[in-house]
Each structure stands twice: as C-alpha cells, then as structure tokens.
Amino acid sequence: MKKLVVIVFLFSNYWSIAQVTLQPLLPQVGLFQKSQLWNILAINTSSVPLQCYVVLSLQDRQSGTEIISATSSDFALDKGSKQLNVASLTPIQYTYFSFGGDKMNDFLTVGSYMACFKLIGVGHESGELAEACVPFDVEPLSPPMLIMPADSSVLQVQPTQFTWQPPAPLTMFQQLHYELLIVEILPNQRPEEAIELNAPFFMDLNVTGNIMNYTGAYPSLDQDKWYAWQVVAQDGQSYAAKTQVWDFKVDQNSIPLSIPTEMPYATLKRNLEAGSVVCKADLRIEYDNQINDKTINYKISALGNANNKIAMSGVLKLTSGKNFIDIPLDGSFNTNKTYLFQLTNSRSENWNVKFLKSK
C-alpha cells in the first residue's frame, strides 16, 4: 500500500510540473532591441514552486542559421504567472554565431527571425519544462523615400539623377545598398501594376549611395511616355525595405541629355561612397597618394553579376601626392553596363569609383 502511495505521489508531481507554459511577448514587426527578446510571460498552473532558467535560440528564418544562443540566470517561478524581462533574468550569457548587429547598442539588424525559448528546471525538477517559438520581422523605423523626380512630374529635360532618402536608423544596417527599377507604364496601368508586371526599362541592382546618376550612357527615356520607378533597400543579400512607387514622364519638347566630349578625372572615394561617371576609351581617375606608395594594385569588376566578375586588373606606378591616371579600356567592356574600379593601397584601404563606358 505504501508503494502505491509513493507511485501516485510521483505521478501527480510530474503532472503538475508539466503544467508550465511560456508566452513570448514580442512584437511581430518593427524596430527591435535585443533586450526585448526576454519579455516573456511564464505561467505555472501547478502547486509546485520551480527553480528554473531560460535558454534562447535566435535563428534567421530564411536560412535557418542560428544567430544568437543565450542562457539566463536562475529564477523562482511560484504558482501563477510571472512577467520576465531582461532585468529579472540578468546576468545573461550570450554566444554570438552570425550576429550582424551592434552588441553594444542592442539593436537587431533588419531581417526575418525565429526566437525559440526553453524553460529548464533545476534541482529535483530538472529538465525541460516548457518550450515556445515565435517568428518576428525587424524593419526600419522609416523606409527609404523617393525625392526626385517628383511624383507625377513632367520633366522639361531628360533626368540626370534619381535621388531618395535612406531608411532610418542607419545603425540597423551592415551592408546597405539599393536596387533601382524603372519601367514603362502601359495604357490603363497604375504605376504599382507596372512595377509588378512589366519588364524593366532600366535596372541597377547595386547602387551604394542614395543618388543614382542617370548618364547619357544609359538608355534614353522616350518623350511623352510615363515611367514608374521604385527603390528597394537591401542589407547584404537580405531584403530591408522599399519605397513607394512614383511616376514621371519626359515632355515631348525636352532637351536630350548629351555626353561631354572631354571626360573629367573622377576622384576616387573610400568605401564605395563615390558615384558613377561616364568614360569613353579611357577611364580617367584622380587619386591622392598621401602615404607615398610607389605602386598600387587595382581591379575592375562588373557589377550586377552574382560574383562581381573581375573584368580587368593590374598594377599602377604612383608618385607622391595627387596622381592623374588614364587607364585604357578594351573592347571587352560593354556599354550600358556598370563597373566598379577599385584601388587597394598599402594600408589595405579600398578607393573606388563606378563607371559606365559610352559608345
């Protein structure tokens, strides 16, 4: 009889411990801080008080890659519910695998995530007591916004620039760049439909700044036709946010865009900050050799390809101070295609300019 009582007691104790649930209280989308991951409601419906801790696994929802693993400190979970947060679970031990955010300012980078939590008991109630997973998306507080050409504008000259405002805050992005898309609007189409359905009239998949110079080397926009345009922000290979769709047309009496006969020297900038230039037979660059390198390596890559294939490379001789260099371009360079010219000096600094070769 005594054995039966013990067995019944043990079964009852196990059943009561199993009556524990976790409810992560995470926003499904928006700006997100790492500390918000620990906003959890723990509910103990049994009569047994528990000593436990929480284990977190944060994964990229698209690739399944684990980004962060973390373990909280122990805490007591009495009967009823308890609101957990980063303060009540501190100290927390983090392990970072592929976390691209800033560990100090606490913000997660833009992306799609899956957060999985396990409540682990310690002492005589050791083992996994509850588990919960919740998906969420991190988006910028403000998406990119188009500036020029203005919405529904009729241009008196061929456009030379497309400009937009970057998404905010910029600290959420590690490898921010943009895709610019221009399509012709067919009769009885809305601009949004044209962007979704029509073949691109022009597309640049690797714009590194928030200005795209539309030079004479690009296809000429037909007069008196309406065009829709949109910019999509990317963080590395991941989608970040996109603008609204705006439309414009070029007036039938507009002035065509011309290419100057004598191309200026393009000043190189660090970290892909430079805009695009147009060149003819030679690429003309200006580089300020402040560290007195005698020679320097360069490469030219075709942008828009999956691997940014190298089209040309070599070594240049330098003098101290400003250098004005002409680099001949052979027939392998395509017109209407964007290339990236890059120098790497002895400090491992990259100096760049994007260019297009005109006819």
Summary of the structure (lengths in Angstrom):
residues: 359
radius of gyration: 28.9
end to end distance: 99.0
largest distance: 105.2
contacts: 1040
relative contact order: 0.11
helix: 11%
strand: 51%
